[in-house]
Structure formats: C-alpha cells, structure tokens
Amino acid sequence: MTRRIPQLDLSHYTRGTPQERDTFIHAWGDGLKEFGFVSIINHGVDSDLIARTYADAARLFALQSEVKQQYEVPGGGGQRGYTSFGKEHAKNRKVGDLKEFWHVGRELPAGSAKKSVYGDNPFPVELPTFKENSLALYRALDATAAVMLRALADSFKLPTETFADMAQEGNSILRIIHYPPLKDMFVPGGVRAAEHEDINLITLLCESTSSGLEILTRQGEWLTVDALKGQIVVDSGDMLSRITNEVIPSTTHRVVNPVSTADDVVRYSMPFFVHPFPDCMLKIFDQCVTPENPKRYPDITADAFLQQRLREIGLIK
C-alpha cells in the first residue's frame, strides 16, 4: 500500500471540540516527527488569492530576461526580488537548479530596526496587481503559520506562543518559483530542485500547479507528495530540527524532472518560508535533551545560521 503523509484539518485546532483540538495537536507533532511533511486543509488562506498570485507569476516570468534582471538585488543573497535561472544550487552540488524565482519579504514600517537587515521589496512596475496580491498572500500565510506554530508548541507542552514569538516580525519569505519546460531550458546534470532541506522553522507550500515534489522518508524511500487544490503542505526545516535536537528532523525533499514529453510542462509553486527574527537565539529546548539524545548543536542566532546556509547554496559569496 502506498504511504501518504497525514492530512489534518486546521479548523479542528482553531474552532474544534476539545477532543478534536487535542487530536490535531498530537497528530500534527507526530506527523512532523514521522514524515516531516503534513497536508493541511481548512487552513484559512483564500484559494482565489492563491490563484490570482499564480496568474501574476505567469505574467511575471514571461517578461524578458533583461526586464526581470533589473529587479535582482545586488549583494542581497536573493532575499528580496528576482533570482535568475540556475543561480541557486542545493548544498554540496555544483549545478544550479532549473528554476528562477521571486522573493517577497516582510514589509516593515519606516524606522523599524529590522528594516536595515531585511531591506526593501522591489515590485515589478510592469505588473500593477503583483504587489497587492503577493503581499496579501504573504500576510495570510504568515497568520496561518502562527496558528501552526502555536499548535506545535502545544504538542511539545511548551507555552503556546513559544514558536510563534520566534517568528514574530521574522524574516519570513514568500518564494514564487517558475520551473520552465526542460525542452527549453535543460542544463546537463540539472534538476528542477535537487535534494535539499529547508533552512527555516516550517515551510507552507501552497497548492502547486503540477506534480514533481518528492520527500525522502525515514525508511530511505522517495515518496511523491502533491499539494492539491485546497491544501497547504507544511514541512519542517533545519532551524526547527536544530532547536528540537532533531526530535523533529529536517526532511530531505526534491522536485524531480519530468519523465516524459507529455509531463514536460511549466510548473509554478509558492512556498512560504517561516523564519525567526534575526537576533532570535536558536537554542535547543531542555526537554529535547536526554541521555539517549544528548545536545547536538551549540547556540547560534537565526541570522548567523541563515547567512551560513545562503553561502552553502550559492546565493551569497
């Protein structure tokens, strides 16, 4: 029988009965420990907003290369604006992934101390709806992520706001990705997204436009995962793995190349990477340290860890 990642109903946590809420909390934590990936329904993010942002994405990536490259932020590590095709590669790989993407980060008020760290979002003047739709989607995913982080803290029997406070005004990123058909853009040795783990706490992956995502199970087998309409797929990243002392491992995943001409179609996806605020200390929780699982990592700030990983994937030198 084909294994599947758990599918959970977030409304059971937000407005369910005490029993439904308790069942969700346990299944959410157990799903991340077992698979590192969980599918969420009734997540509260408007499907029409997702569709509008995808429509903007199609128009965005259809722009001429020289137009898009005007929005590539020099020295920004790809954290805002456009990143060109093949620039990012997975850790320990030399060939770039067969994709281009656009990052939308948190909008902060003038005078915010974090503004100098995060930088400003460039928005394409050629697409008047892109800013409104992408920022609305960012805010919706940010709010949903906070709910999921509260449920995760409950699963660890920590104060409910423990993880959500780490991500409050965090350096979270909405990544809008374009994978062109490979008949147009194939590079020898290249993969749409080579096997990797996410850097952050958790990632919320909106329903994608076509298949290709696979995860590596704890048993060492590749398992296909599709974010279907009405679903958000959530996965655990390196920062969450670090602070839980790998009680929740960071799951390896990839986006494979199409296997046939019929499958060789354009693919868009929109992961939302949930990051802590820069000075947040990534410190292992005491209850995750046992004689059988001694402390694995020293303390490090979220920004120092992020910069280290951005160097490893080729986005900063």
C-alpha positions as CSV (number, residue, x, y, z in Angstrom):
1,M,0.0,0.0,0.0
2,T,1.3,3.5,-0.9
3,R,2.2,5.5,2.1
4,R,0.8,9.1,2.3
5,I,1.7,12.0,4.5
6,P,-1.0,12.8,7.2
7,Q,-3.8,15.1,6.2
8,L,-5.1,17.3,9.1
9,D,-7.9,19.8,9.4
10,L,-6.6,23.1,10.9
11,S,-10.2,24.1,11.9
12,H,-10.1,21.3,14.5
13,Y,-7.4,23.2,16.3
14,T,-8.9,26.7,15.8
15,R,-12.6,26.0,16.5
16,G,-13.0,22.3,17.1
17,T,-14.2,20.4,20.2
18,P,-11.6,19.9,23.0
19,Q,-11.2,16.3,21.7
20,E,-10.7,17.4,18.1
21,R,-8.2,20.0,19.2
22,D,-6.2,17.5,21.3
23,T,-6.3,15.0,18.4
24,F,-5.0,17.6,16.0
25,I,-2.1,18.7,18.3
26,H,-0.9,15.1,18.7
27,A,-1.3,14.2,15.1
28,W,0.5,17.4,14.0
29,G,3.5,16.8,16.1
30,D,3.6,13.1,15.3
31,G,3.3,13.8,11.6
32,L,6.3,16.1,11.6
33,K,8.3,13.6,13.6
34,E,7.5,10.7,11.3
35,F,7.4,12.4,7.8
36,G,8.5,16.0,8.3
37,F,5.6,16.8,5.9
38,V,1.9,17.2,6.8
39,S,-1.0,18.2,4.5
40,I,-3.4,20.8,6.0
41,I,-7.0,21.6,4.9
42,N,-9.3,24.3,6.1
43,H,-6.2,26.5,6.6
44,G,-8.0,29.8,6.1
45,V,-5.9,31.0,3.1
46,D,-8.2,32.2,0.2
47,S,-7.9,29.9,-2.8
48,D,-8.9,32.8,-5.1
49,L,-5.9,34.8,-3.7
50,I,-3.6,31.9,-4.4
51,A,-5.0,31.7,-8.0
52,R,-4.6,35.5,-8.6
53,T,-1.0,35.3,-7.4
54,Y,-0.2,32.4,-9.7
55,A,-1.7,34.3,-12.6
56,D,0.6,37.2,-11.7
57,A,3.5,34.8,-11.6
58,A,2.8,33.6,-15.1
59,R,2.9,37.2,-16.4
60,L,6.0,38.0,-14.3
61,F,8.2,35.2,-15.6
62,A,7.0,35.8,-19.1
63,L,8.8,39.1,-19.0
64,Q,12.0,39.5,-21.0
65,S,15.2,38.4,-19.0
66,E,16.6,41.9,-19.1
67,V,13.4,43.3,-17.5
68,K,13.4,40.7,-14.7
69,Q,17.1,41.2,-14.0
70,Q,16.5,44.8,-13.2
71,Y,14.9,43.5,-10.0
72,E,17.8,41.3,-8.9
73,V,19.1,43.0,-5.8
74,P,23.0,43.2,-5.8
75,G,24.5,41.5,-2.8
76,G,21.2,40.7,-1.3
77,G,21.6,37.0,-1.2
78,G,18.4,36.6,-3.2
79,Q,16.4,37.5,-0.1
80,R,14.2,40.1,-2.0
81,G,13.2,40.4,-5.6
82,Y,14.3,38.3,-8.6
83,T,16.8,35.5,-8.7
84,S,17.7,34.3,-12.2
85,F,17.6,30.8,-13.6
86,G,20.1,28.4,-12.3
87,K,21.7,30.7,-9.8
88,E,20.7,28.7,-6.7
89,H,22.0,25.2,-6.2
90,A,21.5,22.6,-3.5
91,K,24.1,22.2,-0.7
92,N,27.1,20.2,-1.9
93,R,26.0,20.5,-5.6
94,K,27.7,22.5,-8.3
95,V,24.9,22.6,-11.0
96,G,22.2,25.1,-10.4
97,D,18.6,24.2,-10.0
98,L,16.5,24.5,-13.2
99,K,14.3,27.3,-11.9
100,E,14.0,31.1,-11.4
101,F,12.1,32.7,-8.6
102,W,11.0,35.9,-6.9
103,H,11.1,36.6,-3.2
104,V,8.6,38.8,-1.3
105,G,9.7,39.6,2.2
106,R,8.1,41.2,5.2
107,E,7.0,44.9,4.8
108,L,8.1,46.9,7.8
109,P,7.2,50.4,8.9
110,A,9.7,53.2,8.4
111,G,12.0,53.4,11.4
112,S,11.9,49.7,12.2
113,A,15.2,48.4,13.4
114,K,14.9,45.3,11.3
115,K,14.4,47.3,8.1
116,S,18.1,47.7,7.6
117,V,18.6,43.9,7.9
118,Y,15.7,42.9,5.7
119,G,15.9,45.5,3.0
120,D,13.0,46.7,0.8
121,N,10.9,44.7,-1.6
122,P,11.2,45.6,-5.2
123,F,8.0,45.2,-7.1
124,P,7.7,45.0,-10.9
125,V,6.1,48.2,-12.3
126,E,5.1,46.1,-15.3
127,L,2.6,44.2,-13.2
128,P,0.3,46.6,-11.3
129,T,-1.5,43.8,-9.3
130,F,1.6,41.8,-8.3
131,K,2.4,43.9,-5.2
132,E,-1.2,43.8,-3.8
133,N,-1.7,40.1,-4.4
134,S,1.7,38.9,-3.2
135,L,1.6,41.0,0.0
136,A,-1.9,39.8,0.7
137,L,-0.9,36.2,0.3
138,Y,2.2,36.9,2.5
139,R,0.0,38.2,5.3
140,A,-2.4,35.3,5.0
141,L,0.3,32.7,5.1
142,D,2.1,34.5,7.9
143,A,-1.1,34.4,10.0
144,T,-1.7,30.7,9.3
145,A,1.9,29.8,10.1
146,A,1.5,31.5,13.5
147,V,-1.5,29.2,14.2
148,M,0.5,26.1,13.2
149,L,3.4,27.2,15.4
150,R,1.1,27.5,18.4
151,A,-0.2,24.0,17.8
152,L,3.4,22.8,17.5
153,A,4.3,24.4,20.9
154,D,1.2,22.7,22.4
155,S,2.4,19.3,21.0
156,F,5.7,19.8,23.0
157,K,3.8,21.1,26.0
158,L,5.7,24.4,25.8
159,P,4.0,27.8,26.4
160,T,1.7,28.2,23.4
161,E,3.4,31.3,22.0
162,T,7.0,29.8,22.1
163,F,7.5,29.2,18.4
164,A,5.1,31.9,17.2
165,D,7.1,34.5,19.2
166,M,10.3,33.4,17.5
167,A,8.6,34.2,14.1
168,Q,7.0,37.5,15.2
169,E,8.3,40.0,12.7
170,G,10.6,37.3,11.5
171,N,12.5,37.3,8.2
172,S,9.9,35.0,6.5
173,I,9.9,34.8,2.7
174,L,7.3,34.1,0.1
175,R,9.1,32.4,-2.8
176,I,7.3,32.4,-6.1
177,I,9.0,29.8,-8.4
178,H,9.0,29.2,-12.1
179,Y,10.2,25.9,-13.4
180,P,10.2,26.2,-17.3
181,P,9.7,23.2,-19.5
182,L,13.0,21.4,-19.8
183,K,12.9,21.2,-23.6
184,D,13.6,24.9,-23.5
185,M,16.0,25.2,-20.5
186,F,17.7,21.9,-19.7
187,V,21.2,22.0,-18.3
188,P,23.2,18.7,-18.2
189,G,23.2,17.4,-14.7
190,G,20.5,19.9,-13.6
191,V,17.4,19.1,-11.6
192,R,14.4,21.3,-11.1
193,A,15.2,21.3,-7.4
194,A,17.9,18.9,-6.2
195,E,17.5,17.1,-2.9
196,H,17.8,19.5,0.0
197,E,16.4,20.5,3.4
198,D,14.8,23.9,4.0
199,I,16.7,26.4,6.2
200,N,13.9,27.7,8.3
201,L,11.4,26.7,11.0
202,I,8.5,25.4,8.9
203,T,7.5,25.9,5.2
204,L,4.0,26.3,4.0
205,L,3.6,25.2,0.4
206,C,0.5,26.4,-1.4
207,E,-1.2,24.1,-3.9
208,S,1.1,23.7,-6.8
209,T,0.3,23.8,-10.5
210,S,1.7,20.4,-11.3
211,S,3.4,17.4,-9.7
212,G,7.1,16.7,-9.1
213,L,7.6,17.1,-5.3
214,E,9.1,14.1,-3.6
215,I,10.2,13.5,0.0
216,L,12.7,11.1,1.5
217,T,11.0,9.0,4.1
218,R,12.7,7.9,7.4
219,Q,12.9,4.5,5.7
220,G,15.0,5.9,2.8
221,E,12.4,5.8,0.1
222,W,11.2,8.6,-2.1
223,L,7.5,9.4,-1.7
224,T,5.5,11.6,-4.1
225,V,3.7,14.5,-2.4
226,D,1.2,16.7,-4.2
227,A,-0.2,19.9,-2.8
228,L,-3.7,19.6,-4.2
229,K,-6.3,22.3,-4.5
230,G,-7.5,23.4,-1.1
231,Q,-4.4,22.0,0.7
232,I,-1.3,23.5,2.1
233,V,1.6,21.1,2.6
234,V,3.8,22.0,5.6
235,D,7.3,20.7,6.2
236,S,9.9,21.1,8.9
237,G,13.2,22.9,8.3
238,D,16.7,22.9,9.7
239,M,16.1,25.6,12.3
240,L,13.2,23.6,13.8
241,S,15.3,20.4,13.7
242,R,18.1,22.2,15.4
243,I,16.1,23.7,18.4
244,T,14.3,20.3,18.9
245,N,17.7,18.5,18.9
246,E,16.4,16.5,15.8
247,V,13.4,15.2,17.7
248,I,11.7,16.7,14.6
249,P,14.2,16.0,11.8
250,S,14.5,18.3,8.7
251,T,13.2,16.2,5.8
252,T,15.1,15.9,2.6
253,H,13.0,16.7,-0.5
254,R,13.3,17.5,-4.2
255,V,11.4,18.5,-7.3
256,V,12.2,15.9,-10.0
257,N,12.4,16.5,-13.7
258,P,9.5,15.4,-15.9
259,V,9.9,11.8,-17.1
260,S,8.0,12.2,-20.4
261,T,7.4,14.8,-23.1
262,A,3.7,15.0,-22.1
263,D,4.8,15.8,-18.5
264,D,7.3,18.4,-19.6
265,V,5.1,21.4,-18.8
266,V,5.7,24.7,-16.9
267,R,5.4,24.4,-13.2
268,Y,4.9,27.1,-10.6
269,S,4.9,26.8,-6.8
270,M,4.8,29.2,-3.9
271,P,6.5,28.1,-0.7
272,F,6.3,30.4,2.3
273,F,9.5,30.0,4.4
274,V,8.8,30.8,8.1
275,H,11.9,32.4,9.7
276,P,12.6,33.7,13.1
277,F,13.6,37.4,13.7
278,P,17.4,37.9,13.1
279,D,18.6,38.1,16.7
280,C,16.5,35.1,17.8
281,M,18.7,32.6,19.5
282,L,18.4,29.0,18.1
283,K,18.9,27.2,21.4
284,I,17.9,23.6,22.0
285,F,15.0,23.1,24.3
286,D,15.9,21.3,27.5
287,Q,13.1,18.7,27.2
288,C,14.6,17.6,23.8
289,V,17.9,16.7,25.5
290,T,18.1,13.2,27.1
291,P,20.9,10.7,27.8
292,E,19.9,8.9,24.6
293,N,19.8,12.2,22.7
294,P,22.5,14.5,24.0
295,K,22.7,18.1,22.9
296,R,23.8,18.1,19.3
297,Y,24.3,21.8,18.4
298,P,25.7,25.0,20.0
299,D,23.5,28.1,20.3
300,I,23.5,30.4,17.2
301,T,21.4,33.3,16.1
302,A,18.9,32.8,13.4
303,D,20.6,35.4,11.1
304,A,24.1,33.8,11.5
305,F,22.6,30.4,10.7
306,L,20.8,31.8,7.7
307,Q,23.9,33.5,6.3
308,Q,25.9,30.3,6.7
309,R,23.3,28.4,4.7
310,L,22.9,31.0,2.0
311,R,26.7,30.7,1.4
312,E,26.3,26.9,1.1
313,I,23.7,27.2,-1.6
314,G,25.5,29.9,-3.7
315,L,23.2,32.9,-3.0
316,I,25.9,34.8,-1.2
317,K,29.7,34.6,-1.5
